[in-house]
Amino acid sequence: MKPSSEYTLAELAEQSQTPARTIRFYIARGLLEGPSRAGRGAYYTDAHIERIARIRKLQLEGRMLAEIAMELNGGEAAAPAPEAWWAYEVSSDVRVMVRDGGSPWRMRLIRTALAELTLRLRAGRPEEGGNDGGGNKE
């Protein structure tokens, strides 16, 4: 392989004989760096293939992922990136937590649904269909 090789996630999975889901897991756990570019143009390099091979070798030796992360990261355990959450207080007894970073259309959809839920709870009326939320029909 030449050093300037670029791979999509599917190609990386094929070249490394590792499922794409596992590759994403390794990235989330800090075992593997993310793609060299984000979005549709995301690509991986030979360095990613080599790192995956190293992870697999260490796993075959019986090492746990936490141990592998410490070794590969120079003795430091990879800390997961902090996640931002938004808290929406729908009523005094209902709070909805939404993870930040969703796509704009999805966040608009969530805000619209929360606004509707807020209005329904303030009005004190059950959902359509007569279900009072407790599993009992009126």
C-alpha positions as CSV (number, residue, x, y, z in Angstrom):
1,M,0.0,0.0,0.0
2,K,1.3,3.5,-0.8
3,P,1.4,6.0,2.0
4,S,-1.0,8.4,0.4
5,S,-3.9,5.8,0.2
6,E,-7.3,7.2,1.2
7,Y,-10.1,4.9,2.2
8,T,-13.8,5.4,2.8
9,L,-15.2,3.8,6.0
10,A,-16.4,0.8,3.9
11,E,-13.0,0.4,2.3
12,L,-11.2,0.7,5.6
13,A,-13.5,-2.0,7.0
14,E,-12.7,-4.2,4.1
15,Q,-8.9,-3.6,4.1
16,S,-8.6,-4.1,7.9
17,Q,-11.1,-6.9,8.0
18,T,-12.9,-5.1,10.8
19,P,-16.7,-4.2,10.7
20,A,-17.5,-0.5,10.3
21,R,-19.4,-0.6,13.5
22,T,-16.3,-1.8,15.4
23,I,-14.2,1.0,13.7
24,R,-16.8,3.6,14.9
25,F,-16.6,2.1,18.4
26,Y,-12.8,2.3,18.4
27,I,-13.0,6.0,17.4
28,A,-15.6,6.7,20.1
29,R,-13.4,5.0,22.7
30,G,-10.3,6.9,21.7
31,L,-8.5,3.9,20.4
32,L,-8.5,5.2,16.8
33,E,-8.4,8.7,15.5
34,G,-11.4,9.8,13.5
35,P,-11.3,10.3,9.7
36,S,-8.8,12.8,8.2
37,R,-11.7,14.9,7.0
38,A,-15.3,15.0,8.3
39,G,-18.6,14.7,6.4
40,R,-19.1,13.2,3.0
41,G,-15.5,13.6,2.1
42,A,-14.3,11.7,5.1
43,Y,-11.4,9.4,4.5
44,Y,-9.0,7.2,6.4
45,T,-5.3,6.4,5.7
46,D,-2.9,3.5,6.0
47,A,-2.1,4.8,9.5
48,H,-5.7,3.8,10.5
49,I,-5.2,0.3,9.0
50,E,-1.9,-0.1,11.0
51,R,-3.6,1.1,14.2
52,I,-6.5,-1.3,13.8
53,A,-4.0,-4.2,13.2
54,R,-2.2,-3.2,16.4
55,I,-5.4,-3.1,18.4
56,R,-6.4,-6.6,17.0
57,K,-2.9,-8.0,17.9
58,L,-3.2,-6.7,21.4
59,Q,-6.7,-8.1,21.8
60,L,-5.4,-11.5,20.6
61,E,-2.8,-11.3,23.4
62,G,-5.7,-11.1,25.8
63,R,-5.5,-7.4,26.5
64,M,-8.6,-5.5,27.5
65,L,-9.6,-2.4,25.5
66,A,-8.9,-0.1,28.5
67,E,-5.3,-1.5,28.6
68,I,-4.9,-1.2,24.9
69,A,-6.1,2.5,25.0
70,M,-3.6,3.2,27.8
71,E,-0.7,1.6,25.8
72,L,-1.6,3.3,22.5
73,N,-2.1,6.7,24.1
74,G,1.2,6.8,25.9
75,G,0.0,5.6,29.2
76,E,-3.0,7.9,29.4
77,A,-6.5,6.5,29.3
78,A,-8.4,8.2,26.5
79,A,-11.1,10.3,28.2
80,P,-14.4,10.3,26.3
81,A,-15.3,13.7,24.8
82,P,-17.7,15.5,27.1
83,E,-21.2,15.7,25.7
84,A,-23.4,18.8,25.9
85,W,-27.1,18.3,26.8
86,W,-30.0,20.7,26.8
87,A,-32.6,20.4,29.5
88,Y,-36.1,21.4,28.5
89,E,-38.5,21.9,31.4
90,V,-41.9,20.9,29.9
91,S,-43.8,21.3,33.2
92,S,-42.9,21.3,36.9
93,D,-42.7,17.5,37.0
94,V,-41.4,16.8,33.5
95,R,-37.9,17.6,32.2
96,V,-36.6,16.3,28.8
97,M,-32.9,16.0,28.2
98,V,-31.7,16.3,24.6
99,R,-28.1,15.7,23.4
100,D,-26.7,18.7,21.6
101,G,-25.2,18.3,18.2
102,G,-28.2,16.9,16.4
103,S,-28.9,18.0,12.8
104,P,-30.8,21.3,12.6
105,W,-33.9,19.7,11.1
106,R,-34.0,17.1,13.9
107,M,-33.6,19.8,16.6
108,R,-36.4,21.8,15.1
109,L,-38.6,18.7,15.1
110,I,-37.8,18.0,18.8
111,R,-38.5,21.6,19.8
112,T,-41.8,21.5,18.0
113,A,-42.8,18.3,19.7
114,L,-41.7,19.7,23.1
115,A,-43.7,22.8,22.5
116,E,-46.8,20.7,21.7
117,L,-46.2,18.6,24.8
118,T,-45.9,21.7,26.9
119,L,-49.2,23.0,25.7
120,R,-51.0,19.7,26.3
121,L,-49.6,19.4,29.8
122,R,-50.5,23.0,30.7
123,A,-54.1,22.5,29.3
124,G,-54.4,19.4,31.4
125,R,-56.0,17.4,28.7
126,P,-55.1,13.8,27.9
127,E,-53.8,12.8,24.5
128,E,-56.1,12.1,21.7
129,G,-57.7,8.6,21.8
130,G,-58.7,8.9,25.5
131,N,-55.5,7.5,26.9
132,D,-54.6,9.3,30.2
133,G,-51.0,8.2,30.0
134,G,-51.4,5.7,32.8
135,G,-52.5,2.9,30.5
136,N,-56.2,3.5,31.4
137,K,-58.8,4.5,28.9
138,E,-61.4,7.1,30.1
